Amino acid sequence: MNYVSAENLTKSYGLKVLFKDISFNVNEGDKIAIVAKNGSGKSTLLKILMGKEIADSGNVVINKDIQVVLFDQEIDFEGELNVEEFMMTLDSAPIMALKNYHHALISEKPDDMDKALNEMEIHEAWDLENEMSQILTQLKITDLQAKMKTLSGGQIKRVALAKLLVETRAQHRHTLLIMDEPTNHLDVDMVEWLENYLSKAMVTLLLVTHDRYFLDAVCDIIWEMEDQNLYFHNGSYATYLENKIIREDNLNATIDKAQNLYRKELEWMRRQPKARTTKSKSRIGDFYETEKVAKTDTRKENLELDFEMKRLGNKILELKNINKSFGDKLLLKDFSYQFQRGEKVGIVGKNGAGKSTLLNIIQGFEPYDKGEIETGETIKFGYFSQKGLKYKEEERVIDFIKEIGENFPLANGRTISASQFLRLFLFDDQTQYSPISKLSGGEKRRLHLMYVLYQNPNFLIFDEPTNDLDLPTLTVLENFLLQFQGSLIIVSHDRYFMDRIVDHVLAFEGDGIIKDFVGNFSEYREKKSQEQSSKNQVETNTKAVKADTVPTPAVAAVSSPAKRKLSFKEQRELEMIDKEIPLLEKKRSEILEKLNNESDYEKISVFSAELEKIAEKLEELELRWLELQE
């Protein structure tokens, strides 16, 4: 069944053409992701499909039998409504049946209740009420009586997402679900739940997201918006990247041929007399078409950014026994950590666990209750926060960056201009000379990122940098950070981004506890999953043993077996373990000391690998020691 058909859509804002003569179809069961840099028209295209924007030309036909539902970046709500009332503002028969049922419970009139129960059966509203409860629980929305105006931005977004999923479930009509960055403001557990929910749901989906793991798990079609065109890719994000490279290679080959032909035709044009025949006029028309192709700008800044960073001294940053509480809520308990040169640390944990508080404490924005912080004299922090960019409305992008400096320093005395640096982060010449106020939300976020990096810090601190950034910008940022030689702290829920960048994880586990894990984010998640599985298995076994053996005290005294003596071999093994454990612990301390004083990245990697092996061996020996003791 065809849901949407569009032919030759064109949309411009002033001189800026977002897309031109694009055509597409959306069919039942399609799960489509739209990929483009900010400002290319993704959100505008979604609004055209919703009827909130009008195309300059072209036609959109939406099947009269379908319902189009949008999850937007901007949430409309009435502040005085509580969460439950906001959820019930949905306009569908099952929701109306639920409302009537709740009303009948209050009125206690038999006729009202009979009618309400009948409606609940007809519209299958019992299942909907159960699913609504599950969705709210998964998105950690627990206080249904809280007024909407009292919620944080992230909480409002989660409530709106819950409402959208319930609305999609409640519609008996065919539904096209349109989602613009649904994973922003969700923690990892929520993202993984939503990923699983949408991948299994029988929905037709049009999605804009920067989360590449989420995209791959949910969607099997990618639409790429670039250079005013729309390109179609079937398959994963990796397939899209491969197709894109092939297309760009073919385009460059076409441009090379056109440039060779253009040079020949230019000579012919210069030799032509003023009076021209019909035949020559046709050739002149072909010349201008060739000229257009030959002058196509495919420049992609591919600079090897060998940074001339401010020198890092021996002392980077050391935190000693830091404690921090807000009222009764303990966020940091005796937290100690010594940051190393070139270290890329990822900070993870649930919302409200204290991640942003730690970043503020490190930079001196937030006082701590107890402890000590030593910051190296040469450290220059660069902080990318969630608060956004401060700017003058009519100030141009290029002027805003040039306020820091005309050039960005590279090694060996070289520099690149502010304009080149902007182009590296996907700001074309036209956008560079536009007022900042005319930029899209994502473009302003990208400019904020550039503003931080252009100041050339040697210690970067990023708080959720991937929110509202497009995938092309994320790729540029990742390449930049992989070359960055200073220290880096990242707080992010973007699993792909964290896996690619960080080599170390600090995990906020609640009640002030922060665990230190050497490895990337997925490795940390896998370790946590294994620990949880082992814990669940132990609990299951314990319950099974208790259920099977509940003897009376007298029976227990008789049936309890005497402790078995160790064999000679087992006694010898226990003695060997008693000697080996202290040696391994000493070895671990020596490696930790080397790690703390080492700046060579390759040596750090070797020491980290040794440390992990020792930890595994110690765990194995300690478990065996316990078995033998018992």
Order of alpha helices (4+ residues) and beta strands (2+ residues): beta-beta-beta-alpha-beta-beta-alpha-alpha-alpha-alpha-alpha-beta-alpha-beta-alpha-beta-beta-alpha-alpha-beta-beta-beta-alpha-beta-beta-alpha-beta-beta-alpha-alpha-alpha-beta-alpha-beta-alpha-beta-beta-alpha-alpha-alpha-alpha
